């Protein structure tokens, strides 16, 4: 399963090579025209020289994670987050450090030794360390180097009722969806951009869009899903099992109205379950792409993802399938002149 391979790859922002390799291998029989740049974006190109609007579809390869910045005398590792990691859930989580995937665990002072007031608040990151089992700084340095990336050691599993559990579903789920979309047949230029460094400022999408200069841009994300216990239904951002998510506004983009309307009409025409993202917080590659050149109509679509930016998230396979059908149908609608009507 492609999503399993993608999630098991290590790809913290700025270190996406393993993810690029997985995607290149998965699409080698479908894509002959590739575009790679100096920052690390991987772009699959279909019909580069065909007439019609250039459609850029982006999904980011990077994940949130950690980076080693120091050693303690007793061999423990100091680290800092890369991207918006939820620091509240780090304690006791298993991790893999560096290219050799050295196993470790994030540790802190035991609860028995904490003062009452310390137990009421998340432990600050500067009071956390990674334990790889070494007893001295010198021993630790034999296995780990300064600047090594750290990913969570999370098992990819299928739970009941078609639910998938893994790390990095934001946005490996988008990458898996985009990989399927790029296997479709189109008559217009379509650029499938697997971007880097989204989690630290949508950097890759800015570079890729500057090279492509798209006429239409779509971002595929794993977005916030908070349909969980004790959260009022009226405050749900998205819901699992309710279909693909169409985003009308977030912190970086107000969706292009004509493209948004075409998206909704397309979903209804093809009977594809869809929902709106009922929150305007956050941002993604769509906002970056919309600012390219003289501006570009852009839209963000997503798969509802519970517990994002933590060591483990979940998605529904049915929502992924809806996303593939929807984005494919939307590209065909653009191909048929839907934005000109």
C-alpha positions as CSV (number, residue, x, y, z in Angstrom):
1,X,0.0,0.0,0.0
2,X,1.5,3.3,-1.1
3,X,0.3,5.3,2.0
4,X,2.0,2.8,4.3
5,X,5.3,3.3,2.5
6,X,4.9,7.0,2.6
7,X,4.1,7.2,6.3
8,X,7.0,4.8,7.2
9,X,9.4,7.1,5.3
10,X,11.3,9.7,7.3
11,X,10.6,13.2,5.9
12,X,10.8,16.0,8.5
13,X,10.9,19.4,6.8
14,X,14.1,19.9,4.9
15,X,14.8,16.1,4.8
16,X,12.2,14.7,2.3
17,X,14.5,12.5,0.2
18,X,13.0,9.2,1.4
19,X,9.5,10.4,0.5
20,X,10.6,11.6,-2.9
21,X,12.1,8.1,-3.6
22,X,8.9,6.4,-2.7
23,X,6.8,8.6,-4.9
24,X,9.2,8.4,-7.9
25,X,9.1,4.6,-7.7
26,X,5.3,4.5,-7.3
27,X,4.8,6.7,-10.4
28,X,7.6,5.6,-12.6
29,X,5.2,3.6,-14.9
30,X,2.8,6.5,-15.2
31,X,4.9,9.7,-15.4
32,X,7.7,10.2,-18.0
33,X,8.1,13.9,-17.5
34,X,9.6,15.0,-14.1
35,X,10.6,18.4,-12.8
36,X,12.9,18.7,-9.8
37,X,14.4,21.9,-8.3
38,X,17.1,22.9,-6.0
39,X,15.0,23.2,-2.9
40,X,13.8,19.6,-3.3
41,X,10.3,19.7,-4.8
42,X,9.3,16.8,-7.0
43,X,6.8,17.7,-9.8
44,X,5.2,15.1,-12.0
45,X,4.2,16.7,-15.3
46,X,1.5,15.5,-17.7
47,X,1.0,17.2,-21.1
48,X,3.5,19.9,-20.5
49,X,3.0,21.5,-24.0
50,X,-0.7,20.8,-24.5
51,X,-3.1,23.8,-24.9
52,X,-5.4,24.7,-22.1
53,X,-4.9,26.0,-18.5
54,X,-2.0,24.8,-16.5
55,X,-3.3,23.1,-13.4
56,X,-1.0,22.7,-10.4
57,X,-2.0,20.2,-7.7
58,X,0.2,20.2,-4.6
59,X,0.6,17.9,-1.6
60,X,3.5,18.4,0.8
61,X,6.0,15.6,1.5
62,X,7.3,16.9,4.8
63,X,6.1,16.1,8.3
64,X,6.6,17.7,11.7
65,X,9.3,16.2,13.8
66,X,12.4,17.0,15.9
67,X,16.1,17.9,15.4
68,X,19.0,17.1,17.7
69,X,20.9,20.2,18.9
70,X,23.0,19.0,21.9
71,X,24.3,16.2,24.1
72,X,24.2,15.8,27.9
73,X,27.2,14.3,29.7
74,X,25.2,11.3,30.5
75,X,24.4,10.5,26.9
76,X,20.9,12.0,26.7
77,X,20.0,14.1,23.6
78,X,18.7,17.6,23.5
79,X,16.2,18.4,20.7
80,X,14.0,21.1,19.3
81,X,10.8,20.8,17.3
82,X,10.6,21.3,13.5
83,X,7.2,22.6,12.6
84,X,4.2,22.8,14.9
85,X,4.6,19.7,17.0
86,X,2.1,19.3,19.8
87,X,4.5,19.4,22.7
88,X,1.9,18.3,25.2
89,X,2.1,14.7,24.0
90,X,5.8,14.1,23.6
91,X,6.6,12.5,27.0
92,X,7.4,8.8,26.7
93,X,6.9,8.6,23.0
94,X,9.3,6.3,21.0
95,X,11.3,7.9,18.3
96,X,13.9,7.1,15.6
97,X,17.0,9.3,15.4
98,X,19.0,10.0,12.3
99,X,19.6,8.1,9.0
100,X,20.3,4.9,10.9
101,X,17.0,5.2,12.8
102,X,18.5,4.8,16.2
103,X,15.7,3.9,18.5
104,X,15.0,6.3,21.4
105,X,12.4,7.5,23.8
106,X,11.5,11.0,24.9
107,X,11.9,11.2,28.6
108,X,11.4,13.7,31.5
109,X,11.4,13.7,35.3
110,X,9.0,11.0,36.6
111,X,5.7,12.2,37.8
112,X,6.6,11.0,41.4
113,X,9.4,13.7,41.4
114,X,7.4,16.6,40.0
115,X,6.1,19.4,42.2
116,X,2.3,19.7,42.3
117,X,2.3,22.8,40.1
118,X,4.5,21.0,37.5
119,X,1.9,18.3,37.1
120,X,-0.7,20.8,36.0
121,X,1.1,22.0,32.9
122,X,2.8,20.5,29.8
123,X,6.5,19.9,30.4
124,X,8.6,22.6,28.5
125,X,10.7,21.2,25.7
126,X,13.9,22.3,27.3
127,X,13.1,19.8,30.2
128,X,12.7,16.9,27.8
129,X,15.5,14.7,26.4
130,X,15.8,11.7,24.1
131,X,17.3,8.6,25.6
132,X,18.9,6.2,23.2
133,X,20.5,4.1,25.9
134,X,23.9,5.6,25.9
135,X,25.7,6.4,29.2
136,X,28.0,9.2,28.0
137,X,28.2,12.0,25.5
138,X,31.0,10.3,23.7
139,X,29.0,7.1,23.3
140,X,26.0,9.0,22.1
141,X,28.1,10.9,19.5
142,X,29.1,7.5,18.0
143,X,25.4,7.0,17.0
144,X,24.0,10.5,16.5
145,X,25.2,13.8,15.1
146,X,24.2,17.3,15.7
147,X,21.4,18.3,13.3
148,X,20.1,14.7,12.9
149,X,16.4,14.6,12.3
150,X,14.0,12.7,14.6
151,X,10.7,11.0,13.6
152,X,8.1,9.3,15.7
153,X,8.3,5.5,15.8
154,X,4.7,4.8,15.0
155,X,3.3,1.5,13.5
156,X,1.1,1.9,10.4
157,X,-2.0,-0.2,11.0
158,X,-5.5,-0.6,9.7
159,X,-8.1,-0.3,12.5
160,X,-11.7,-1.2,12.4
161,X,-14.1,0.1,9.7
162,X,-11.5,1.1,7.3
163,X,-9.6,3.5,9.6
164,X,-5.8,3.9,9.0
165,X,-3.4,4.8,11.8
166,X,0.1,6.2,11.2
167,X,2.5,9.1,11.7
168,X,2.7,11.9,9.2
169,X,-0.7,11.6,7.7
170,X,-0.4,15.3,7.4
171,X,0.3,15.2,4.5
172,X,1.3,11.8,3.3
173,X,-2.4,11.2,2.8
174,X,-2.4,14.1,0.4
175,X,0.6,12.7,-1.4
176,X,-1.1,9.3,-1.8
177,X,-4.2,11.0,-3.1
178,X,-2.2,13.1,-5.6
179,X,-0.3,10.1,-6.8
180,X,-3.5,8.4,-7.8
181,X,-4.9,11.5,-9.4
182,X,-1.7,11.8,-11.5
183,X,-2.4,8.4,-13.0
184,X,-5.5,9.7,-14.7
185,X,-5.8,10.7,-18.4
186,X,-6.0,14.5,-19.1
187,X,-5.7,16.6,-22.2
188,X,-4.5,19.8,-20.5
189,X,-1.2,20.4,-18.7
190,X,-1.3,19.0,-15.2
191,X,1.5,19.5,-12.7
192,X,1.5,17.2,-9.6
193,X,3.8,19.0,-7.2
194,X,5.0,17.1,-4.2
195,X,6.4,20.0,-2.2
196,X,8.9,20.4,0.6
197,X,8.9,22.5,3.8
198,X,5.2,23.3,4.0
199,X,5.3,22.8,7.8
200,X,7.8,25.6,8.3
201,X,6.2,28.2,6.0
202,X,4.9,26.7,2.7
203,X,8.4,27.3,1.3
204,X,8.4,24.6,-1.3
205,X,5.1,25.5,-2.9
206,X,6.3,29.1,-3.4
207,X,9.3,27.9,-5.3
208,X,7.4,25.3,-7.4
209,X,4.6,27.7,-8.3
210,X,7.1,30.3,-9.4
211,X,8.5,27.8,-11.9
212,X,5.2,26.4,-13.1
213,X,3.2,29.7,-13.2
214,X,-0.1,27.8,-12.9
215,X,-3.4,29.1,-14.2
216,X,-5.3,27.1,-11.5
217,X,-3.9,25.7,-8.2
218,X,-5.3,23.1,-5.9
219,X,-3.7,21.9,-2.6
220,X,-4.5,18.5,-1.1
221,X,-4.1,18.4,2.6
222,X,-4.7,16.2,5.7
223,X,-6.7,18.7,7.7
224,X,-7.9,19.1,11.3
225,X,-10.7,16.7,12.3
226,X,-12.1,17.2,15.8
227,X,-15.2,15.1,15.9
228,X,-14.2,13.6,19.2
229,X,-15.6,13.1,22.7
230,X,-16.6,16.2,24.7
231,X,-16.4,18.5,21.7
232,X,-19.7,20.0,20.7
233,X,-20.9,19.0,17.2
234,X,-21.3,22.7,16.3
235,X,-17.6,23.2,16.8
236,X,-16.5,20.3,14.5
237,X,-14.0,21.5,11.9
238,X,-14.5,18.3,9.8
239,X,-15.9,14.8,10.4
240,X,-14.4,11.5,9.4
241,X,-16.4,9.4,7.0
242,X,-18.3,12.4,5.6
243,X,-16.3,12.7,2.5
244,X,-13.7,15.1,1.0
245,X,-13.3,18.5,2.5
246,X,-13.6,21.7,0.5
247,X,-12.1,24.8,2.2
248,X,-13.7,28.2,1.6
249,X,-11.3,30.2,3.8
250,X,-8.3,29.8,6.1
251,X,-5.5,31.9,7.5
252,X,-3.7,32.1,4.2
253,X,-6.4,32.0,1.5
254,X,-10.0,33.0,0.7
255,X,-11.0,30.4,-2.0
256,X,-11.5,31.8,-5.5
257,X,-15.2,32.0,-5.7
258,X,-15.7,30.7,-9.3
259,X,-13.3,27.7,-8.5
260,X,-15.1,27.1,-5.2
261,X,-18.4,27.0,-7.0
262,X,-17.1,24.7,-9.7
263,X,-15.8,22.4,-7.0
264,X,-19.1,22.1,-5.2
265,X,-21.0,21.7,-8.5
266,X,-18.5,18.9,-9.5
267,X,-19.0,17.0,-6.3
268,X,-22.8,17.2,-6.6
269,X,-22.8,16.2,-10.3
270,X,-20.8,13.1,-9.6
271,X,-22.4,12.2,-6.3
272,X,-19.2,12.5,-4.4
273,X,-19.7,13.0,-0.6
274,X,-18.2,16.3,0.5
275,X,-18.2,18.7,3.4
276,X,-16.9,22.2,4.2
277,X,-14.0,22.9,6.6
278,X,-15.8,24.8,9.3
279,X,-12.8,26.7,10.6
280,X,-10.7,29.5,9.2
281,X,-7.5,28.9,11.2
282,X,-4.2,27.6,9.8
283,X,-2.9,27.6,6.2
284,X,-1.4,25.4,3.5
285,X,0.2,25.4,0.1
286,X,-2.9,26.8,-1.6
287,X,-2.3,30.2,-0.1
288,X,1.3,30.3,-1.3
289,X,0.3,29.2,-4.8
290,X,-2.4,31.8,-5.0
291,X,0.2,34.6,-4.8
292,X,2.3,33.4,-7.7
293,X,3.0,36.0,-10.5
294,X,0.0,38.2,-11.0
295,X,-2.1,35.8,-8.8
296,X,-3.7,32.4,-9.4
297,X,-7.2,31.0,-8.6
298,X,-6.6,28.5,-5.8
299,X,-8.5,26.1,-3.7
300,X,-7.6,23.8,-0.8
301,X,-9.2,20.3,-0.5
302,X,-8.5,17.8,2.2
303,X,-9.0,14.5,3.9
304,X,-10.2,14.7,7.5
305,X,-7.4,13.7,9.8
306,X,-7.7,13.2,13.6
307,X,-4.8,14.1,15.9
308,X,-2.6,15.9,13.3
309,X,0.9,17.2,14.4
310,X,1.2,14.5,17.0
311,X,3.0,11.1,17.0
312,X,-0.1,9.3,15.5
313,X,-3.1,10.3,13.4
314,X,-6.0,8.6,11.8
315,X,-7.9,8.8,8.5
316,X,-10.7,6.9,6.8
317,X,-10.1,5.1,3.5
318,X,-13.5,6.1,2.3
319,X,-12.6,9.8,2.7
320,X,-9.3,9.2,0.8
321,X,-11.3,7.5,-2.0
322,X,-13.7,10.5,-2.2
323,X,-10.7,12.9,-2.4
324,X,-9.2,11.0,-5.4
325,X,-12.6,10.9,-7.2
326,X,-13.2,14.6,-6.5
327,X,-9.9,16.0,-7.5
328,X,-9.9,13.9,-10.7
329,X,-13.4,15.1,-11.6
330,X,-12.5,18.7,-10.8
331,X,-9.5,18.6,-13.1
332,X,-11.8,17.3,-15.9
333,X,-14.3,20.0,-15.1
334,X,-11.5,22.6,-15.6
335,X,-10.4,20.8,-18.7
336,X,-14.0,21.2,-20.1
337,X,-13.9,24.9,-19.5
338,X,-15.8,25.0,-16.2
339,X,-14.0,28.1,-15.1
340,X,-15.0,30.0,-18.2
341,X,-18.7,29.5,-17.8
